[in-house]
Each structure stands twice: as structure tokens, then as C-alpha cells.
């Protein structure tokens, strides 16, 4: 006969799964932001290496529109600042979630030890 998992342990396991899911989603979003930040930095680096009077074009919808290089650099620098802010925010959130996850993991391990002293469901507690 299968032994039922105690309700408080079940609740903590569900919270642990939810935290893990949030952490995975946040990690993915952070990697997307960091990828875009690398791309913006590469474009800024490339723009810095060409003459200021060089013609450049920006994709706007389905069109290529001629742009002033300094305007594009300003737009990219603003985007870079925003991405850096988002990246720092995600790093802080990730740190907080990791801490919560580790704390909850310890709590779950303590509950497992409480309900299953030798680590396996159905085993007898150790003799004193």
C-alpha cells in the first residue's frame, strides 16, 4: 500500500516547484536581455568605427530608412541604459529567488527527515 505524503510536506513541495519555475523563467528572460545588450554593444562599437558622415539605414517595419548616425547612437545608448537597468534588476531578483529556493529546500529536507527519518517512506524510525 502506498504511503500518502503529509499535507504540509506536499504544500512545501508545491511551493518549491513554483519557485523553481519562476527561477527558470527569470533566468531565461535575463539571458534574452543580456543577448540583446551584447547586440547593442556590438552595433555601437561598429558605429564608432565608421565616419560620422557615412550613410546608415535603420529597419522601420518593412522599410529601410536613412538615419543620422548620431541619432541612431543616441537611441542605442538609451536602449543600452534600459537593458543594463533590466539586467541589474533581474540579477537582484534572481539572487532573492535563489535564496528563497535554498531556504525552502532546507525546510523540505527537514520535513522529509521528520516524516521519513531514514530517508525512505515506510521505513521504521531508528531505535534509540
C-alpha positions as CSV (number, residue, x, y, z in Angstrom):
1,X,0.0,0.0,0.0
2,X,1.4,3.4,-1.0
3,X,2.0,5.8,1.8
4,X,0.5,9.3,1.5
5,X,2.7,12.4,1.6
6,X,1.8,14.6,4.6
7,X,-0.1,17.7,3.6
8,X,2.4,20.2,4.9
9,X,5.2,18.4,3.0
10,X,3.0,18.4,-0.1
11,X,2.4,22.1,0.2
12,X,6.1,22.9,0.6
13,X,7.0,20.7,-2.4
14,X,4.4,22.6,-4.5
15,X,5.9,25.9,-3.4
16,X,9.4,24.6,-4.2
17,X,8.3,23.6,-7.7
18,X,6.7,27.1,-8.2
19,X,9.9,28.8,-7.1
20,X,11.9,26.6,-9.4
21,X,9.6,27.5,-12.3
22,X,9.9,31.2,-11.5
23,X,13.7,31.0,-11.3
24,X,13.9,29.2,-14.6
25,X,11.6,31.8,-16.3
26,X,13.6,34.7,-14.8
27,X,16.9,33.1,-15.9
28,X,15.6,32.8,-19.4
29,X,14.4,36.4,-19.5
30,X,17.7,37.6,-18.1
31,X,19.6,35.7,-20.9
32,X,17.4,37.3,-23.5
33,X,18.1,40.8,-22.1
34,X,21.9,40.1,-21.9
35,X,21.9,38.8,-25.5
36,X,20.2,42.0,-26.7
37,X,22.6,44.0,-24.7
38,X,25.6,42.3,-26.4
39,X,24.0,43.0,-29.7
40,X,23.5,46.7,-28.9
41,X,27.1,47.0,-27.7
42,X,28.3,45.4,-31.0
43,X,26.3,47.8,-33.1
44,X,27.6,50.8,-31.0
45,X,31.2,49.5,-31.5
46,X,30.7,49.2,-35.2
47,X,29.1,52.7,-35.5
48,X,32.0,54.2,-33.6
49,X,34.4,52.8,-36.2
50,X,32.8,54.4,-39.2
51,X,33.0,58.1,-40.3
52,X,30.2,60.3,-39.0
53,X,29.1,61.2,-42.5
54,X,28.6,57.6,-43.6
55,X,25.1,56.8,-44.7
56,X,23.4,54.3,-42.4
57,X,19.9,52.8,-42.6
58,X,17.5,51.6,-39.9
59,X,14.8,49.0,-40.4
60,X,11.4,50.5,-39.7
61,X,8.7,47.9,-40.3
62,X,9.3,46.7,-43.9
63,X,11.3,49.7,-44.9
64,X,15.0,50.8,-44.7
65,X,15.1,54.4,-43.6
66,X,18.2,56.6,-43.9
67,X,19.2,57.9,-40.5
68,X,21.7,60.3,-39.0
69,X,24.4,58.3,-37.2
70,X,24.4,60.4,-34.1
71,X,20.6,59.9,-33.7
72,X,21.0,56.2,-34.0
73,X,23.9,56.2,-31.5
74,X,21.7,58.2,-29.1
75,X,18.8,55.7,-29.5
76,X,21.1,52.8,-29.0
77,X,22.7,54.3,-25.9
78,X,19.3,54.9,-24.4
79,X,18.3,51.3,-25.2
80,X,21.6,50.1,-23.6
81,X,20.9,52.0,-20.4
82,X,17.4,50.5,-20.2
83,X,18.8,47.0,-20.9
84,X,21.5,47.4,-18.2
85,X,18.9,48.5,-15.7
86,X,16.7,45.5,-16.5
87,X,19.7,43.2,-16.3
88,X,20.7,44.5,-12.8
89,X,17.0,44.2,-11.7
90,X,16.9,40.6,-13.0
91,X,20.2,39.8,-11.2
92,X,18.8,41.1,-7.9
93,X,15.5,39.2,-8.4
94,X,17.4,36.0,-9.3
95,X,19.5,36.3,-6.1
96,X,16.4,36.7,-4.0
97,X,14.6,33.8,-5.7
98,X,17.7,31.6,-5.3
99,X,17.8,32.4,-1.6
100,X,14.1,31.7,-1.2
101,X,14.6,28.4,-3.1
102,X,17.5,27.3,-0.9
103,X,15.7,28.1,2.3
104,X,12.6,26.3,1.2
105,X,14.7,23.4,0.0
106,X,16.2,23.1,3.5
107,X,12.7,23.2,5.0
108,X,11.5,20.5,2.7
109,X,14.6,18.4,3.6
110,X,13.8,18.9,7.3
111,X,10.2,17.8,6.8
112,X,11.4,14.7,4.9
113,X,13.7,13.8,7.8
114,X,10.9,14.4,10.2
115,X,8.4,12.2,8.4
116,X,10.9,9.7,7.0
117,X,13.8,9.5,9.4
118,X,15.9,7.1,7.4
119,X,15.1,8.9,4.1
120,X,12.7,6.3,2.7
121,X,8.9,6.3,3.1
122,X,7.6,3.4,5.0
123,X,10.9,2.7,6.9
124,X,10.8,2.3,10.7
125,X,12.4,5.1,12.7
126,X,15.8,4.4,14.2
127,X,15.9,2.7,17.6
128,X,17.2,4.9,20.5
